Amino acid sequence: MGSLIAENNIVLSADDKDTTLADRNTFATRVAGKGSDPEKKALFASVTKRIDYTPKFGTELHGIKLSQLTEQQSEELAVLIAERGAVFFRDQDDLDYKEHVKLGKRWGPLHVHPLVPHNQDNPEVIVLDSRLSPPSRFNTNDSWHSDVSFEPAPASFSILKFEEIPEAGGDTIWSNGYQLYDDLSQPIKTLLEGLTATHSSDIFKILTQSSGRKTFGKLNDSVHPVIRTNPVTGWKSVYVNPVFTREINELNPVESKWILDYLADVVAKKLQYQIRFHWKKDSVAIWDNRSTYHT
């Protein structure tokens, strides 16, 4: 099979209303991409080929070196990611740890994960190594998530680069929260609009107890709106996921479970909402956690 080794960093958002600061993270002071050129002329001037995975979701860009983006291009890329949900790049061999962090910090402060191993010199960079990871406990439906939604300052973008690829498997799948929201009936939209959900780090608490590993700072529970509006696009999406969302606060436990299970089932089984990215060495994916889920 071979091993999977990757680096990821997570850019924190500026738009959430829960303002309880975590002890290892800070809030962004601006919304990356907001107010930049909607036509993205500077960005697309360097693009040699564009592949849209579906009409609404997922784009692969060729001709771009992420380490060489100008400030204007990086702002326009932030808009494209917010619109397309996920944007992919190949052959980013020069995007080392330093450039990886530099790219993320253009869009905001970077998250320091409470548990997942970090790069020794760059704590904002998560190192993913399949040789060190236990088998997943999740099934098809309940592994879908938005990164670190349990944090008071949840993620806007995640930037993932693969250094080593297994001989088989290893693809990542994303699902579109915009489409999920758009396809809900109006009565369900109206119901969900006024609700909040508690997002919990329980899974990491369990892992620390079973493994004895130390955490970096507090493990948080946070409350976020069930329907989240992306501050760049103004589009709405459903902001719950089966990994971190514990309950919908305004409903009784039976109602909460029913709605969360239904939404998780739609995310997992509606193939028209999904895109799949096949990883190659030095590929990079950047996605918007405010409007997508991945597994």
Backbone torsions as a table, in degrees:
resi	resn	phi	psi	omega
1	MET	NA	-41.3	-175.6
2	GLY	84.7	172.8	-175.8
3	SER	-107.9	162.3	176.0
4	LEU	-117.8	121.0	176.6
5	ILE	-127.6	127.1	-175.7
6	ALA	-147.0	159.2	173.3
7	GLU	-120.6	140.4	-179.4
8	ASN	-135.4	140.9	164.0
9	ASN	-132.1	155.4	-170.0
10	ILE	-123.9	125.3	-179.7
11	VAL	-92.6	127.7	-178.4
12	LEU	-78.6	151.9	-174.6
13	SER	-94.1	165.7	-178.9
14	ALA	-115.6	1.3	-167.6
15	ASP	-104.8	-6.7	-174.3
16	ASP	-80.4	152.8	-174.4
17	LYS	-91.6	-11.8	178.8
18	ASP	-79.9	109.3	-170.2
19	THR	-106.9	22.4	174.8
20	THR	-79.5	110.8	-175.2
21	LEU	-71.2	134.1	169.6
22	ALA	-78.2	155.7	-172.8
23	ASP	-78.0	-12.2	-179.2
24	ARG	-113.8	0.4	-175.5
25	ASN	-135.0	159.7	176.1
26	THR	-127.9	164.6	179.9
27	PHE	-88.3	148.7	172.1
28	ALA	-69.5	150.8	179.6
29	THR	-103.2	-3.7	178.7
30	ARG	-149.1	165.0	177.3
31	VAL	-99.8	113.0	-177.4
32	ALA	-60.8	131.7	176.9
33	GLY	89.9	-19.5	-176.4
34	LYS	-66.1	125.5	179.0
35	GLY	89.8	-0.3	179.3
36	SER	-84.9	174.4	-174.0
37	ASP	-58.5	115.0	-178.9
38	PRO	-66.6	-21.5	178.0
39	GLU	-84.8	-13.9	174.7
40	LYS	57.2	43.6	-174.6
41	LYS	-63.0	-40.8	-179.3
42	ALA	-65.6	-41.3	179.3
43	LEU	-65.1	-51.0	-174.5
44	PHE	-71.4	-15.3	175.8
45	ALA	-63.5	-25.4	-180.0
46	SER	-97.1	-5.5	-176.1
47	VAL	-84.0	127.1	177.5
48	THR	-95.1	-22.5	-180.0
49	LYS	-156.3	135.9	177.4
50	ARG	-123.4	130.6	177.3
51	ILE	-122.3	114.3	174.1
52	ASP	-90.8	121.4	-175.8
53	TYR	-67.8	-39.4	171.6
54	THR	-139.0	167.7	178.6
55	PRO	-57.4	-29.4	-174.4
56	LYS	-111.7	-11.7	-163.0
57	PHE	-146.9	126.6	171.3
58	GLY	84.4	126.7	179.8
59	THR	-141.5	138.4	173.7
60	GLU	-112.3	127.9	-178.5
61	LEU	-112.9	133.8	175.2
62	HIS	-113.3	152.6	179.3
63	GLY	94.3	-5.2	-178.3
64	ILE	-99.7	132.8	167.6
65	LYS	-108.1	113.1	-174.3
66	LEU	-62.3	-29.0	180.0
67	SER	-73.1	-11.8	-175.2
68	GLN	-113.2	10.2	-179.5
69	LEU	-64.3	139.7	170.1
70	THR	-77.1	168.4	178.3
71	GLU	-59.9	-42.0	179.6
72	GLN	-65.0	-42.4	179.2
73	GLN	-63.7	-39.6	-179.6
74	SER	-67.1	-35.3	176.6
75	GLU	-67.9	-40.7	178.3
76	GLU	-68.3	-34.8	175.6
77	LEU	-63.9	-37.7	177.1
78	ALA	-59.4	-37.6	177.2
79	VAL	-67.0	-44.9	-179.5
80	LEU	-61.0	-41.4	178.9
81	ILE	-63.7	-42.0	178.5
82	ALA	-63.3	-35.4	-179.1
83	GLU	-78.2	-44.4	-173.1
84	ARG	-93.6	-9.2	177.5
85	GLY	85.7	-47.8	179.1
86	ALA	-149.6	138.6	178.8
87	VAL	-129.1	137.4	-171.4
88	PHE	-121.5	150.0	-178.0
89	PHE	-138.9	148.5	175.6
90	ARG	-113.3	162.8	168.9
91	ASP	58.0	44.2	178.2
92	GLN	-95.9	55.1	-174.4
93	ASP	-66.8	-23.1	-178.4
94	ASP	-90.6	2.2	178.8
95	LEU	-86.6	80.9	178.8
96	ASP	-82.0	-175.6	-178.5
97	TYR	-54.1	-45.5	-176.5
98	LYS	-62.4	-46.2	-179.5
99	GLU	-70.4	-33.1	176.9
100	HIS	-58.8	-49.1	179.3
101	VAL	-65.6	-42.1	-179.6
102	LYS	-59.9	-43.0	178.8
103	LEU	-61.7	-48.7	-179.0
104	GLY	-60.8	-40.4	-177.2
105	LYS	-70.1	-15.0	173.2
106	ARG	-63.3	-27.9	-174.6
107	TRP	-101.2	-10.6	179.7
108	GLY	153.1	178.0	177.2
109	PRO	-64.5	149.8	-177.2
110	LEU	-99.0	145.5	-178.6
111	HIS	-77.3	140.7	169.7
112	VAL	-106.4	113.5	-172.9
113	HIS	-69.0	141.2	-176.6
114	PRO	-71.6	-18.3	-171.7
115	LEU	-138.9	-43.4	-172.8
116	VAL	-62.5	140.2	-176.8
117	PRO	-57.2	141.2	-178.8
118	HIS	-105.7	160.6	165.2
119	ASN	-66.6	137.3	-172.4
120	GLN	-58.5	-39.3	-176.1
121	ASP	-94.0	-13.8	-177.2
122	ASN	-133.4	89.3	-175.6
123	PRO	-63.7	-16.8	178.2
124	GLU	-76.8	-13.1	-178.4
125	VAL	-96.6	120.8	176.9
126	ILE	-87.2	131.5	177.7
127	VAL	-103.3	119.2	180.0
128	LEU	-105.1	120.4	-178.0
129	ASP	-134.8	114.6	-175.7
130	SER	-63.6	-22.3	179.7
131	ARG	-71.5	-19.7	-177.3
132	LEU	-106.2	-4.2	-173.2
133	SER	-100.1	136.1	174.5
134	PRO	-71.8	158.8	177.0
135	PRO	-57.0	146.6	-177.8
136	SER	-66.1	141.7	176.3
137	ARG	-92.6	-1.5	-173.1
138	PHE	-92.3	151.4	170.8
139	ASN	-99.3	-172.2	-172.4
140	THR	-58.3	-41.4	-175.0
141	ASN	-76.5	-38.6	-167.0
142	ASP	-100.0	13.7	174.8
143	SER	-95.9	-8.0	178.6
144	TRP	-68.3	137.4	-179.0
145	HIS	-160.0	163.8	164.2
146	SER	-106.7	136.2	-171.4
147	ASP	-59.3	134.3	172.9
148	VAL	43.1	43.5	179.8
149	SER	-67.6	-10.5	177.3
150	PHE	-77.2	-9.6	-178.4
151	GLU	-79.2	147.7	174.4
152	PRO	-59.3	-36.6	172.6
153	ALA	-108.1	89.1	-175.6
154	PRO	-73.7	177.3	-171.7
155	ALA	-78.4	144.2	162.7
156	SER	-93.6	-75.5	-178.8
157	PHE	-105.7	151.4	165.7
158	SER	-120.8	142.9	-178.8
159	ILE	-123.4	114.3	-174.9
160	LEU	-121.0	128.1	176.7
161	LYS	-123.8	136.6	177.8
162	PHE	-101.4	128.3	178.7
163	GLU	-96.5	-36.2	-178.8
164	GLU	-134.2	137.2	-172.8
165	ILE	-120.0	136.2	174.7
166	PRO	-67.5	158.7	-178.6
167	GLU	-66.3	-29.0	179.0
168	ALA	-141.8	151.0	178.3
169	GLY	75.9	-164.2	177.5
170	GLY	89.6	1.9	177.3
171	ASP	-66.4	155.0	173.4
172	THR	-116.5	140.4	179.8
173	ILE	-116.9	136.8	175.6
174	TRP	-116.5	150.2	174.6
175	SER	-125.3	148.3	-168.5
176	ASN	-96.5	111.4	179.4
177	GLY	-70.5	-28.1	175.0
178	TYR	-60.8	-48.1	-178.6
179	GLN	-65.7	-38.2	177.1
180	LEU	-58.2	-48.1	179.5
181	TYR	-63.4	-47.3	-176.0
182	ASP	-59.3	-33.2	-175.6
183	ASP	-87.5	-5.8	175.5
184	LEU	-69.3	148.5	175.3
185	SER	-67.8	156.6	-177.8
186	GLN	-60.4	-40.7	177.8
187	PRO	-60.7	-37.9	178.6
188	ILE	-70.0	-40.7	175.6
189	LYS	-57.5	-45.6	-178.6
190	THR	-61.5	-41.5	178.0
191	LEU	-62.2	-49.4	-173.8
192	LEU	-70.2	-28.8	-177.0
193	GLU	-55.7	-34.8	-175.4
194	GLY	-95.6	9.3	-173.1
195	LEU	-105.2	155.8	172.9
196	THR	-123.8	159.0	179.8
197	ALA	-131.0	146.9	173.4
198	THR	-91.0	124.8	177.0
199	HIS	-105.6	128.3	-169.5
200	SER	-121.5	148.7	174.4
201	SER	-94.4	26.0	-176.7
202	ASP	-53.4	-39.2	-177.5
203	ILE	-60.2	-37.7	179.6
204	PHE	-75.6	-31.2	175.0
205	LYS	-63.7	-40.1	177.8
206	ILE	-64.5	-42.7	-179.5
207	LEU	-64.6	-38.6	179.3
208	THR	-67.2	-37.2	179.7
209	GLN	-68.8	-38.2	-176.9
210	SER	-80.1	-29.0	-175.1
211	SER	-103.8	-17.8	-176.6
212	GLY	76.9	8.0	-179.3
213	ARG	-74.1	147.5	178.2
214	LYS	-84.5	153.4	176.5
215	THR	-102.1	158.8	175.6
216	PHE	-98.5	92.4	-178.6
217	GLY	84.5	-167.5	-174.3
218	LYS	-76.4	151.4	168.5
219	LEU	-98.1	120.8	-167.8
220	ASN	-101.6	153.1	160.4
221	ASP	-116.3	134.8	-176.9
222	SER	-138.2	155.8	179.7
223	VAL	-109.3	129.8	178.9
224	HIS	-135.0	155.7	176.2
225	PRO	-61.9	143.9	176.0
226	VAL	-67.6	-37.9	175.5
227	ILE	-104.6	121.5	-175.8
228	ARG	-114.4	134.7	177.5
229	THR	-99.4	123.4	178.5
230	ASN	-69.5	123.3	-174.6
231	PRO	-70.6	-14.4	178.7
232	VAL	-85.9	-47.6	-175.7
233	THR	-93.5	-25.9	-171.9
234	GLY	79.1	4.6	-179.0
235	TRP	-87.6	149.7	-177.6
236	LYS	-99.4	148.9	174.5
237	SER	-143.8	168.6	179.4
238	VAL	-92.6	120.7	-173.4
239	TYR	-109.4	67.0	169.8
240	VAL	-138.8	157.7	178.0
241	ASN	-156.0	152.1	-173.3
242	PRO	-72.0	-17.9	-179.9
243	VAL	-77.5	-44.2	-171.4
244	PHE	-112.6	-20.0	-176.5
245	THR	-82.9	118.1	-176.4
246	ARG	-86.9	-44.1	-174.6
247	GLU	-163.8	156.0	168.8
248	ILE	-91.2	122.3	-163.6
249	ASN	-70.1	-34.0	-173.6
250	GLU	-86.1	-4.0	-178.5
251	LEU	-106.9	160.0	173.8
252	ASN	-75.1	165.0	-173.4
253	PRO	-57.2	-37.2	-179.4
254	VAL	-67.6	-46.0	178.7
255	GLU	-63.2	-43.4	179.9
256	SER	-60.0	-48.2	-179.3
257	LYS	-62.5	-41.0	-178.5
258	TRP	-61.6	-47.4	-178.1
259	ILE	-67.8	-44.4	179.9
260	LEU	-63.5	-40.6	178.1
261	ASP	-65.0	-40.7	178.8
262	TYR	-62.1	-47.7	-178.9
263	LEU	-64.1	-40.2	177.9
264	ALA	-63.6	-38.0	179.7
265	ASP	-66.2	-40.3	177.9
266	VAL	-64.3	-45.7	179.7
267	VAL	-58.5	-43.3	-175.4
268	ALA	-74.5	-31.5	-168.9
269	LYS	-109.3	-15.9	179.1
270	LYS	-81.5	92.8	-175.6
271	LEU	-64.3	-26.0	-179.8
272	GLN	-69.3	-13.9	175.8
273	TYR	-88.5	-8.7	-164.8
274	GLN	-107.6	152.6	168.4
275	ILE	-131.9	153.1	179.2
276	ARG	-123.6	134.0	178.1
277	PHE	-113.6	124.7	177.7
278	HIS	-93.3	116.7	-174.7
279	TRP	-76.4	142.2	168.0
280	LYS	-129.1	163.3	179.3
281	LYS	-55.5	135.0	178.5
282	ASP	68.7	18.3	170.7
283	SER	-78.7	150.7	178.4
284	VAL	-131.8	135.5	171.7
285	ALA	-119.0	136.1	173.5
286	ILE	-126.4	125.6	-177.4
287	TRP	-133.8	162.4	-177.5
288	ASP	-101.3	108.7	-179.5
289	ASN	-70.6	-13.5	179.2
290	ARG	-73.8	-16.5	-173.8
291	SER	-142.2	11.3	178.2
292	THR	-137.1	164.5	171.1
293	TYR	-129.2	154.5	178.1
294	HIS	-144.2	163.3	179.5
295	THR	-151.9	NA	NA
